[in-house]
């Protein structure tokens, strides 16, 4: 299939998804997905679906695939196993599209926590383009008969993946986290964007901000005010239970924290923090920030900031609004797939 054919089909696919969102025909699927995983709330799923529709708009597809002229000359599809994690809804979406856009077959191993949306969307794609019917399959148990693998690991699973799949061409992504760096001069609009970066998906996922670096004597009042639009997270029992537990633990151990009403901020070293808790660190100058980022480079997904001197900083509010060419951990998935196919 040519690059132009792929763009045409995917663009029609995106319109189909949007139409189903508009007419409510996805509501039962969303309800089922939420029932399977209470962390995947309706708001979170609708956000993920809206990003999927954005990705499938023709200009974005053209920009994504333009750097890969080799796509028009490849043949003999290979089967690519994709192990998806379930930290956020549709976490393996970009891998799903990348494998199909490269002309390969995809064999998907779903996470137990996210096993509803991708299969439903795959059926929708086949209805739009029946030629994809033999290009999408799901592994119920152990995967077999594949040529390469893409896996996004959780916790220590990457060591198992590295060992178990060593003989296959592979892309195995380790767990990573995102941090934000503030200088105290952020506008209210920027802070509201940071609130989106922290609380989209309830803070789950590698793109969401898991730690904040702030200057000495930073006042959190404006950030707490900007974050109040997410107070509805308290309506989720799982989120509220996490908050109650961690706040009680901090109080019991006399650990100082900043009370944000529906979340807490704690001066602590680790980058990842529990749901409802945001760790923060204090710096005296940007040299300390540079040192922190350098030391933790292998653990960082994105750095969110408005400080111009920080290279490749993501603007506030954009942490979870990635494009298809914003490959996870900077590994060019499409290039990997193209190089794989060039070896016949």
N, C-alpha and C positions, 0 to 999 in steps of 0.2 A: 504494500500500500504506500502511495506517495505521501510526501509531507503535506501537500495541499489537500489530499483526500482525508488525511487524519484531522487536519484543522477543520475541515467542513463537517465531518462527523461529530467531532468533539463539541463544536459550536452548537450544533443541533441538539446534542446531548444536554448541554448547559441550559438551553431554552426549555427543554423538556423538564428538567429539574425545577427550574423557576416556575413553570406552569403548574406543576404539581404542588409546589409550596403555596402558590397563589390560590388554587382552588381547594386546598385542604385535603387533597388525596394522599398526602404524606403524613397526615396527622396520626393515623393508626400505627404507622411504622415508627414514628417518633415516640408515641406512647409505649410501644413495645420495647424500644431501645432504652427508654428511661426506666421501665420496670426491670429490665435486665441489669441495669447499672444505675443506681440512684445518683451517682456522681455526674452522670451524663444527663443533666437537666434539659428541659425543653429549650431554655435560652441558649445553653451551650451547643445543643444540636443545631438549632436554627442558625447560630453564628457559623458553625462549621459548614453547613449547607450553603449559606450565603457566600462564604469564601470559595466554595467549590464552583458555584455559578460564576463568580468573578474570574476564577482561573480559566473557565471555559468560554469566556468572551473572545471573539475572534482576534482582536488586536493583541490580547495577552498571549494567546496561543502562538500567534505569528512571532511575537517577540521572544517567546520561550524557545521555539524550534529554529529560529533563524540562524543561530551559530552552528547548526549541525547539517551542513549540506550533504553529508554522507548518508543521511536517512533515505534519500531517494535512490540509492544504489545498492541497498542491502537486501538480502534474500535469505531463504532457509531459516525460518524462525527457530529459536531455541526456547526451552522452557526455563523460566526464572522463578524459583521459589522465593516468596516474600513472606517473612514472619513479621506480623504486625503486632504492636503492643497496644494496650487499651487505655493508656493514660488519659487521652482525650478522645472525643468522638472522631471517627474517620482518621485515625492517626496515620494510617498507611496510604492515604489518598494519593499523595504525590508519587509514591512508588508504583501504585496501581496504574496511574496515567503514564508514567515514564516507560514502564515495560511495554505497554500496548503501543505507545507512540513510536517506540523503537522497532516495532514489527515483531516483537517476541510474544510468546505465550506466558501468561502469569498463573502460577500455582500458589494460592493464598492460604496461609495458616493464620486463622483469625485468633485474636485474643478472646478469652471467655468474657471479658468485660466490654467487648465492642464487636459483637457478632451479628448485628442486625442491619446496620446502615449500608455497609459496603456490599453485601450480597444483594440487597434490594436495588442499589444503584447499578450493580452489574447487570441485573435483569433488565433494568431500564435501558442500559446501553445496548444490549442485544436486541431489544425491540426497535431501537433507533437504527441499528446497523447489525443485521443478522449475521454478517460475516465474522463478527467477533465471538459467536457462540462457541467455537472450538478454541478460542484464545483465552478463555477465563475458566479456571477450575478452582475448587476449594478442597483442601486436604482435611479430612475428618479426623484422622489419627496421624500416624507417622507419614512423613513426606517421602516420596520416592520418585524416580524417573525424572530428575531435573538436571539441568546443565550448570546452573550457577545459583547463587543465593544472595538475597539482601535481607538483613535482619537488623531490627532496632531492639536492643536488649534492655532489660530492666534489672537493676541490681547487679549481682554477680553472674548473670546468665551469659554475659559476653565471653567469659573464660571458657564456658562450656561450648558456646558457638564456635569460637576460634579453634578449639580442639576437634570438635565433632565434624565441622565442615571444612577442615583445613585442605582437603584434596580438591575442593571445588573453587572456581573463581568466586570471590565473595566481596561484599561490602557489609561490614559489621560495625554498627555504630554503638559506641559506649554511652552510658547515661551522661548527660550534660545539663547544665543549668544556665540561667541568664541572670545578670546583675544590672542594676541601675546605678549611675553615678550622678549625684546632685551637687550643685555648688551653692545653693541657697538663693539663687537669682531666678528660679523658674517662675513662669507665669502661672496663673490659676488654670489656664487651658492646658499647659504642659503637665501640671500636676494631675489634672483630670485624665489626661492621656496615660500618665504613669499608673493611675488607679486601674485603667483598663488593662495595662500590662501586668499588673499584679493579680487582678481578680477574674479575668477571663478564664474560663474553665476552672474556677475556684482556685487558681494558682497552680493547677496541675499542668504537666507538660514542660518540655525543655525550653520552650520559648518564653513562658511566663516568668516574670521577675521573681527570683527566689531569695535575693538579698539586695540591700541598698547600701551604698557607700555615701556618707554625708560628712560635711565639714564639722569641725569642732563647734560645739554650742548650737548645733542646728535645731531649729524649732519645728516640730512635726505638726503644729496646729493647722497650717494651710493644707498639708497633704491629707490629714485626717478629714478636714472639711471636704476636700475634693473627692474623697473616697466614699462619702456617705451615700452616693447613688447606688452602692452595692450592699446597703444594709439588708436588702431583701434576701441575701444569702442566709440570713438567720432563719428563714422559713424552711430551709433544708435541714432535716433532723441530723443528717450525717455531719454537715458543716457545724451546726450548733453544738453537737456533742464533742467535736474536736475542740472548739473554742472553750467550752466549759471545762473540759479536761485539762487543757494546757494552761488556762488562766488559773485554775485551782492549784495546779502543780507549781506554778511560779509563785503564787502567794504562799503556799505551804512551805516552800523552800526559801522564802524571803528574797527572791530574785527580782531586782528592779525591772520594770517594763513600762512601756508607754501604752496606755489604754486607749484604743481607738474605737471603743464601744463594741463593734462587731468583729474586731480583730485586735491583735496585740503586736507591738514591735519590741524586739528584744535585742540588746547589744550582745551579739554572740558571734563566734568565729565561723562556724560552718556556713557554706553557701546555701545548700538546700535547707529548708525549714518546713515544719509540719503545716498542714492545711490550717488556716486561720492565724498563723504566726508568720511574721516577716522578720528575719534576722537583719540587723544592720551593723555596719562597721564605721568607725570614725577615722578620718584622715586629717592630717595637718597641712599637707600640701599635695599637689598633683603628682609629685615624684613618688609619694607613697601609693597613690592610686595606680600609677604605671607599674610599680613593683608588685602590687597585689595582682593585677591583671596578668603580668608576665608569669608569676608563680603558679597561677591557676589556669593558665591558657588551655591545658588539656581537659579541663573540667567545664569550660565555658562554651555556651552556645552563642549567646549574643550579649553585647554590652549596649544598654539603653541609656542615652544621655543627650543633653543639648550642648555639652562642652565641645567646642570646635577642635580642640587640640587632641581629643581622643580619636584615634584612627578607626574608621569603619563603624562608628557609633550609630546605632539605630535610633531614629527620632522617637520621642515619647508617643505612645499610642499605637505604635506600629509593630510591637513585639510579636503579636499573633496574627498580624495582617501580612503574611508573607506571600511572595509570588512563587510560581512554579520553578523559576530559576534560582530561588533562594534555597538551594539544596541543603538538607539537614547536615550540620557540621561542616559545611563547605565542600563536601565530597560530590563531585559532578556525577550524579547517577546516570544521566544520559550518555555521557562520554564513556563510562564504564560499560554500558550496554552496547554502544556502537562498537567499541573495541572488541567486545566479546563476539559480536556477530561477524566482524571482519575476519575472524579466524574460523574458517569453514571446515 
